[in-house]
């Protein structure tokens, strides 16, 4: 077979994780286009960066066929050129602002949008060779959205597949796992993610502080985060950041905080902990869960979005929260919703921490099953073969 030339529109983490280098033997090419130039030079020409149009341009691609590739693979993007293409999406597509804002609350506004219908016609066209949903949660949300567009629903869904991101094991599966607490007697937990509050960071610190007040002092917390506030799900602000920084710096004997580490250092640090943490309010996927599991570390998560697809009480801990039936998104739109969700996360964390401290042997058992799940369900070679089959349709 001929060597495939695959085009991609960016080199951000989603592209690195799901596109670039995933097909063995293929060559990958960064493709510039009309919309990337608009976003680059628009602000210099006085374009309003807060406008819906400027936001939407990051999910649009038009290169007039100037990039000579066999197939384009976009992340959350729509291709307006004639080159055969594939798109991976994390929640729904097209990911335009008016779609994200109105797809459940004002469906008529979305249904009447010519911009949306044009994007959907391109997704349904023969030039689009496949759609890759990052999770079944995303496929469900997309399916509900497409219900508003019956003229496009069937052709788009026929070409949609669910492909969970690949993940290579980060420890030798043939060698017995080691856990720091078995040597030191101190249990180490770890959270990775700059959107600290959306990822349940505040609840983690509060829950572990409560466990310590109850007399269990043999624990540590490692945080890798810039402690950014989150206006989307947790509705945190600068005052919340100041409070949590004071808590962290006032408890330096058991909390280790890094604003940032290199990807390599993060993975190395994961292997020095016992249990990973990602009890998020909202999360389109949760790559760090896979990375913890690839280190043989079980993870505590909520049961929202894709988490039940990659985590379970058999190989980790799932904190149950009230959530939507389709797609599994938690309720966090109102102050009361957020307060209820926060309380559920905090209570679930305390229960999980107490369970772990009472029976630490389960860390090894669950960690082993987590690593086995990575090997069987996130195989890099099988993922690449599935992508290649989509590309060669072009």
C-alpha positions as CSV (number, residue, x, y, z in Angstrom):
1,X,0.0,0.0,0.0
2,X,1.1,3.6,-0.6
3,X,2.3,5.7,2.3
4,X,-0.5,7.9,3.5
5,X,-0.1,11.7,3.8
6,X,-2.3,12.9,6.7
7,X,-3.0,16.6,7.2
8,X,-3.9,18.1,10.6
9,X,-4.7,21.7,11.5
10,X,-2.9,22.0,14.8
11,X,-0.3,20.4,17.1
12,X,-2.2,20.9,20.4
13,X,-2.7,18.1,22.9
14,X,-5.9,16.7,21.3
15,X,-4.1,16.3,18.0
16,X,-1.0,14.7,19.6
17,X,-3.2,12.4,21.6
18,X,-5.7,11.3,18.8
19,X,-4.2,12.0,15.4
20,X,-0.5,12.7,14.9
21,X,1.6,9.6,14.6
22,X,-1.2,7.2,15.3
23,X,-1.0,5.3,12.0
24,X,2.2,3.4,11.6
25,X,4.1,4.4,8.4
26,X,2.0,7.5,7.6
27,X,3.5,10.9,7.2
28,X,1.8,13.9,9.0
29,X,1.7,17.5,7.8
30,X,0.6,20.6,9.6
31,X,-1.8,22.4,7.2
32,X,-2.4,26.1,7.3
33,X,-5.7,27.5,6.0
34,X,-7.8,30.6,5.4
35,X,-9.4,30.4,8.9
36,X,-6.2,30.0,10.8
37,X,-4.8,33.1,9.0
38,X,-8.0,35.0,10.0
39,X,-7.5,34.1,13.6
40,X,-3.9,35.0,13.5
41,X,-4.2,38.4,11.8
42,X,-7.7,39.3,12.7
43,X,-6.9,40.9,16.1
44,X,-4.2,43.0,14.4
45,X,-7.0,44.3,12.1
46,X,-9.3,45.1,14.9
47,X,-11.5,42.0,14.8
48,X,-13.5,41.4,18.0
49,X,-11.9,38.3,19.6
50,X,-15.0,37.8,21.8
51,X,-17.3,37.5,18.8
52,X,-19.1,34.3,17.8
53,X,-17.5,34.4,14.4
54,X,-14.0,34.6,15.8
55,X,-14.7,31.7,18.2
56,X,-16.2,29.6,15.4
57,X,-13.2,30.0,13.1
58,X,-11.1,27.7,15.2
59,X,-13.5,24.9,14.2
60,X,-13.5,25.7,10.5
61,X,-11.0,24.7,7.8
62,X,-10.6,25.9,4.2
63,X,-7.3,25.5,2.3
64,X,-8.7,25.5,-1.3
65,X,-6.9,22.2,-1.8
66,X,-3.4,23.8,-1.5
67,X,-2.2,21.3,1.1
68,X,-1.5,18.2,-0.9
69,X,-2.5,15.4,1.5
70,X,-4.4,12.2,1.1
71,X,-6.8,12.9,4.0
72,X,-7.3,15.6,6.5
73,X,-8.0,14.7,10.1
74,X,-9.5,17.5,12.1
75,X,-10.3,17.7,15.8
76,X,-13.7,19.2,16.4
77,X,-13.4,20.8,12.9
78,X,-15.4,21.1,9.7
79,X,-13.6,21.0,6.3
80,X,-14.9,23.4,3.7
81,X,-12.4,22.3,1.0
82,X,-12.6,19.3,-1.3
83,X,-9.9,17.2,0.3
84,X,-11.2,13.9,1.8
85,X,-11.4,14.3,5.6
86,X,-12.1,12.7,8.9
87,X,-13.1,14.5,12.2
88,X,-12.8,13.5,15.8
89,X,-15.1,15.2,18.2
90,X,-15.3,15.3,22.0
91,X,-18.9,16.5,22.7
92,X,-20.7,17.4,19.5
93,X,-20.0,18.8,16.0
94,X,-20.2,21.5,14.7
95,X,-18.7,23.0,17.8
96,X,-19.9,26.5,17.0
97,X,-20.8,28.9,19.9
98,X,-24.5,29.1,19.1
99,X,-24.7,25.3,19.0
100,X,-22.9,24.9,22.3
101,X,-25.1,27.5,23.9
102,X,-28.5,26.5,22.5
103,X,-28.5,22.9,21.5
104,X,-30.6,21.8,24.4
105,X,-32.3,25.1,25.5
106,X,-33.3,26.8,22.2
107,X,-33.4,24.2,19.5
108,X,-35.3,26.3,17.1
109,X,-32.5,28.9,17.1
110,X,-30.0,26.1,16.2
111,X,-32.4,24.5,13.7
112,X,-32.8,27.8,11.8
113,X,-29.1,28.5,11.5
114,X,-27.8,28.3,7.9
115,X,-24.2,28.1,9.3
116,X,-25.1,25.0,11.2
117,X,-27.0,23.4,8.3
118,X,-24.0,24.1,6.0
119,X,-21.6,22.4,8.4
120,X,-23.9,19.4,8.8
121,X,-24.3,19.1,5.0
122,X,-20.5,18.8,4.8
123,X,-20.4,16.2,7.6
124,X,-23.1,14.2,5.6
125,X,-21.2,14.6,2.3
126,X,-19.1,11.9,0.6
127,X,-16.0,14.0,1.2
128,X,-16.3,13.3,4.9
129,X,-15.0,9.7,5.2
130,X,-15.7,9.2,8.9
131,X,-16.6,10.8,12.2
132,X,-14.8,9.6,15.4
133,X,-16.6,10.1,18.7
134,X,-14.1,10.3,21.5
135,X,-16.6,8.3,23.7
136,X,-20.0,6.8,23.7
137,X,-21.1,9.8,25.8
138,X,-20.1,12.1,22.9
139,X,-22.0,9.9,20.4
140,X,-25.1,10.1,22.5
141,X,-25.0,13.9,22.8
142,X,-24.4,14.2,19.0
143,X,-27.3,11.8,18.4
144,X,-29.6,13.9,20.4
145,X,-28.5,17.0,18.6
146,X,-28.9,15.4,15.2
147,X,-32.5,14.6,16.1
148,X,-33.2,18.3,15.3
149,X,-31.9,17.7,11.7
150,X,-33.5,14.5,10.4
151,X,-32.3,15.3,6.9
152,X,-28.7,14.8,8.0
153,X,-29.0,12.4,10.9
154,X,-28.8,9.0,9.1
155,X,-25.9,9.7,6.8
156,X,-23.8,11.2,9.6
157,X,-24.6,8.5,12.1
158,X,-23.7,5.8,9.6
159,X,-20.2,7.1,9.3
160,X,-19.7,7.6,13.1
161,X,-17.5,5.3,15.2
162,X,-16.5,5.4,18.8
163,X,-12.7,5.2,19.2
164,X,-11.4,5.8,22.7
165,X,-7.9,7.5,22.7
166,X,-5.0,5.1,22.6
167,X,-2.7,4.8,25.6
168,X,0.6,2.9,25.8
169,X,1.4,1.3,29.1
170,X,3.8,3.3,31.2
171,X,5.1,0.5,33.3
172,X,6.2,-3.0,32.4
173,X,3.1,-5.2,32.5
174,X,5.3,-8.2,33.2
175,X,6.9,-6.8,36.3
176,X,5.1,-6.6,39.6
177,X,3.7,-3.2,40.4
178,X,5.2,-1.2,43.3
179,X,3.3,1.3,45.4
180,X,4.9,3.9,47.7
181,X,2.6,3.3,50.7
182,X,3.7,-0.3,50.9
183,X,7.2,0.9,51.9
184,X,6.5,4.2,53.7
185,X,3.1,3.6,55.2
186,X,2.0,7.0,53.8
187,X,-0.7,7.1,51.2
188,X,-0.1,9.5,48.3
189,X,-2.9,10.9,46.1
190,X,-2.4,13.0,43.0
191,X,-4.4,15.5,40.9
192,X,-3.3,16.8,37.5
193,X,-5.1,19.6,35.7
194,X,-4.9,23.4,35.4
195,X,-8.7,23.9,35.7
196,X,-8.4,23.0,39.4
197,X,-11.9,23.8,40.5
198,X,-13.7,22.2,37.6
199,X,-11.7,19.0,38.3
200,X,-12.9,18.8,41.9
201,X,-9.6,20.2,43.4
202,X,-11.3,22.2,46.1
203,X,-13.3,19.3,47.2
204,X,-10.2,17.1,47.3
205,X,-8.3,19.4,49.6
206,X,-11.3,19.8,51.9
207,X,-12.0,16.1,52.0
208,X,-8.4,15.1,52.7
209,X,-8.2,17.8,55.4
210,X,-11.3,16.3,57.0
211,X,-9.8,12.8,56.9
212,X,-6.7,14.2,58.7
213,X,-8.9,15.9,61.3
214,X,-10.4,12.4,62.0
215,X,-7.0,11.1,62.9
216,X,-5.6,9.7,59.6
217,X,-2.5,11.7,59.2
218,X,-0.5,9.3,57.0
219,X,-1.5,10.7,53.7
220,X,-0.1,13.1,51.1
221,X,-1.5,15.1,48.2
222,X,0.4,16.0,45.0
223,X,-1.2,18.8,42.9
224,X,0.0,19.7,39.4
225,X,-2.1,22.8,38.5
226,X,-2.0,26.5,37.9
227,X,-5.1,26.7,40.1
228,X,-7.1,28.5,37.4
229,X,-10.6,29.6,38.3
230,X,-13.5,28.2,36.3
231,X,-16.5,30.2,35.2
232,X,-18.0,27.2,33.2
233,X,-18.9,24.5,35.7
234,X,-17.8,25.3,39.3
235,X,-18.3,29.1,39.0
236,X,-15.1,29.7,40.9
237,X,-13.3,33.1,41.1
238,X,-10.2,34.9,42.4
239,X,-11.5,34.7,45.9
240,X,-11.7,30.9,45.7
241,X,-8.2,30.8,44.3
242,X,-6.9,32.9,47.2
243,X,-8.6,30.6,49.7
244,X,-7.3,27.4,48.2
245,X,-3.7,28.8,47.9
246,X,-3.8,29.7,51.6
247,X,-4.9,26.2,52.4
248,X,-2.2,24.6,50.2
249,X,0.6,26.8,51.5
250,X,-0.5,26.4,55.1
251,X,-0.4,22.6,54.8
252,X,2.9,22.2,53.1
253,X,3.8,19.3,55.3
254,X,1.4,17.1,53.4
255,X,0.5,19.0,50.2
256,X,3.0,19.2,47.4
257,X,2.0,21.7,44.7
258,X,3.5,22.3,41.3
259,X,2.1,25.0,39.0
260,X,3.4,23.1,36.0
261,X,5.6,20.1,35.1
262,X,6.8,18.8,31.8
263,X,4.7,15.9,30.4
264,X,7.5,13.5,31.1
265,X,7.8,14.7,34.7
266,X,4.1,14.4,35.2
267,X,4.2,10.7,34.1
268,X,7.2,10.1,36.4
269,X,5.4,11.8,39.3
270,X,2.3,9.6,38.7
271,X,4.4,6.5,39.4
272,X,5.4,8.0,42.8
273,X,1.8,8.2,44.0
274,X,-0.7,5.5,45.0
275,X,-4.0,6.7,43.7
276,X,-5.0,9.2,41.0
277,X,-7.8,11.8,41.3
278,X,-10.1,13.4,38.8
279,X,-13.5,13.9,40.5
280,X,-14.6,16.5,37.9
281,X,-17.8,18.6,37.7
282,X,-17.5,18.4,33.9
283,X,-15.0,16.6,31.6
284,X,-15.2,15.8,27.9
285,X,-12.9,12.8,28.4
286,X,-10.2,12.8,31.1
287,X,-6.8,11.8,29.6
288,X,-5.1,11.8,32.9
289,X,-7.3,8.9,34.0
290,X,-5.7,6.8,31.2
291,X,-2.2,7.9,32.2
292,X,-2.7,7.0,35.8
293,X,-4.1,3.6,34.8
294,X,-1.2,3.1,32.4
295,X,1.0,3.5,35.5
296,X,-1.0,0.8,37.2
297,X,-2.7,3.4,39.5
298,X,-6.4,3.2,40.2
299,X,-8.3,6.5,40.0
300,X,-11.1,8.2,41.9
301,X,-13.5,9.9,39.5
302,X,-17.1,11.1,39.3
303,X,-19.4,9.1,37.1
304,X,-20.0,11.9,34.5
305,X,-19.5,11.9,30.8
306,X,-16.9,9.3,29.6
307,X,-15.7,8.3,33.1
308,X,-17.9,5.2,33.4
309,X,-16.5,4.0,30.1
310,X,-12.9,4.2,31.3
311,X,-13.2,3.8,35.0
312,X,-15.2,1.5,37.3
313,X,-15.5,0.4,40.9
314,X,-13.7,-2.8,39.8
315,X,-10.5,-0.9,38.8
316,X,-11.0,2.4,40.7
317,X,-13.7,4.4,42.4
318,X,-16.7,6.1,40.8
319,X,-18.5,8.8,42.8
320,X,-22.2,8.9,41.8
321,X,-23.7,12.3,41.1
322,X,-27.0,13.4,39.6
323,X,-26.6,13.6,35.8
324,X,-28.4,13.7,32.6
325,X,-29.5,10.4,31.1
326,X,-28.2,11.2,27.6
327,X,-24.4,11.9,27.6
328,X,-24.1,11.7,31.4
329,X,-23.4,15.4,32.0
330,X,-23.8,16.5,35.6
331,X,-26.2,19.3,36.6
332,X,-24.2,22.5,37.3
333,X,-26.1,25.4,35.6
334,X,-27.5,27.0,38.7
335,X,-26.1,27.9,42.1
336,X,-28.2,25.1,43.7
337,X,-27.0,22.6,41.2
338,X,-23.4,23.4,41.8
339,X,-23.8,23.3,45.6
340,X,-25.5,19.9,45.4
341,X,-22.8,18.6,43.0
342,X,-20.0,19.9,45.2
343,X,-21.5,18.2,48.3
344,X,-21.9,14.9,46.4
345,X,-18.2,15.0,45.3
346,X,-17.0,15.9,48.7
347,X,-19.0,13.1,50.4
348,X,-18.0,10.6,47.7
349,X,-14.3,11.5,48.2
350,X,-14.5,11.1,52.0
351,X,-16.1,7.7,51.5
352,X,-13.5,6.6,49.0
353,X,-10.6,7.8,51.1
354,X,-11.9,6.1,54.2
355,X,-12.4,2.9,52.2
356,X,-8.8,3.0,50.8
357,X,-7.2,3.7,54.2
358,X,-9.2,0.9,55.8
359,X,-8.2,-1.6,53.1
360,X,-5.1,-0.4,51.3
361,X,-4.5,-3.8,49.7
362,X,-7.2,-3.0,47.1
363,X,-5.0,-0.3,45.6
364,X,-2.7,-3.1,44.2
365,X,-5.7,-5.2,43.1
366,X,-7.5,-2.3,41.4
367,X,-4.3,-0.9,39.9
368,X,-3.5,-4.2,38.3
369,X,-7.0,-4.4,36.7
370,X,-6.7,-0.7,35.6
371,X,-3.4,-1.6,33.7
372,X,-5.0,-4.7,32.2
373,X,-7.9,-2.5,30.9
374,X,-5.5,-0.1,29.3
375,X,-3.8,-3.0,27.5
376,X,-7.0,-4.5,26.2
377,X,-9.1,-1.4,25.5
378,X,-6.7,1.4,24.5
379,X,-4.3,-0.5,22.3
380,X,-2.3,1.9,20.2
381,X,-1.8,-0.4,17.2
382,X,-5.5,-1.4,17.0
383,X,-6.4,2.3,17.2
384,X,-4.1,3.1,14.3
385,X,-5.5,0.3,12.2
386,X,-9.0,1.7,12.7
387,X,-8.0,5.2,11.7
388,X,-6.1,3.9,8.6
389,X,-9.3,2.1,7.5
390,X,-11.1,5.4,7.6
391,X,-8.4,7.3,5.8
392,X,-8.2,4.8,3.0
393,X,-11.9,5.3,2.2
394,X,-10.6,8.6,0.7
